[in-house]
Amino acid sequence: MTTAGVRIDPPRSGSARRLRGRTNTELYAWLFMRVSGILLVVLVLGHLFIMNILDGGVQRINFGFVAGRWASPFWQVWDLLMLWLAQLHGTNGLRTVINDYTRKDATRFWLKMALYTASAVVIALGTLVIFTFDPSIS
Amino acid sequence: MSTPTTARPRTKLGGTLYRGREGMWSWVAHRITGVLTFFFLFAHVLDTALVRVSPESYDTVIDTYKNPFVNLMEIGLVGAVLFHALNGLRIVAVDFWSRGPRLQRPMLWAIVAVWVVVMVPGAFFMFKHSFEVLFGAG
């Protein structure tokens, strides 16, 4: 009902209207953080425990160690899964941080572009290295 | 005797789920440990990618990590990742478990306890080699 030509929308009708025709990207991002997080607890904590404690830490690491490890498809799949999930999880986390703290649209845009570029490079490079690793490289 | 006005803001903050006190500080720590891990992952994928260049370049870079200072940073990283993992599981419990929101505070102290129980022996075994290098009988 309008009185004296003044129209007052019911509470939250603006956001309800905006919701129509929009996607659920943020919902999927929220869900992805929880699902990938649970998987990463196993993958990353397992990786840290094996590498830093069971296998004696960085003291033991050299090219031969990596070659021995990636000779097994199990560790290749483990590392590939960990790379993708961790990088996407971290990228979405930093996207949230950037959204929270940037004030100017331009700053927000360029920080996110830098983030997405870095992310794409890490995922592409990491994947390439796992798939094309050559233990007999000279 | 204290006046009722002094007690009011505290009740207001303590009554919300995330804002103020442990809920907020765990959120702050989650952000800091997450951003820290993101930047580490970036460096970690780049240095590991050197296995695709040559064994020598990989070994040269990895050798720069083999000292007590970097070892301390590794322990810090493991501590940060472990907190992020445990607190992440707590967030999942708050979001998906019907009793989660009510138990968010005891769950935080529970994960802090787990963190201490894991980190004390974890840091001991991770620093063992560095300790021998620094103080061990030659």
Interface residues (C-beta under 8 A of the other chain):
Chain A: R34 G37 I38 L40 V41 V44 L45 L48 N52 I53 G56 G57 V58 Q59 I61 N62 F63 G64 V66 A67 L83 A86 Q87 G90 T91 G93 L94 V97 A118 V122 L125 G126 L128 V129 T132 F133 D134 I137 S138
Chain B: R31 G34 V35 T37 F38 L41 F42 V45 L46 T48 A49 V51 R52 S54 P55 Y58 D59 I62 Y65 K66 V70 N71 E74 V78 V81 L82 A85 G88 L89 I91 V92 D95 F96 G122 F125 M126 H129
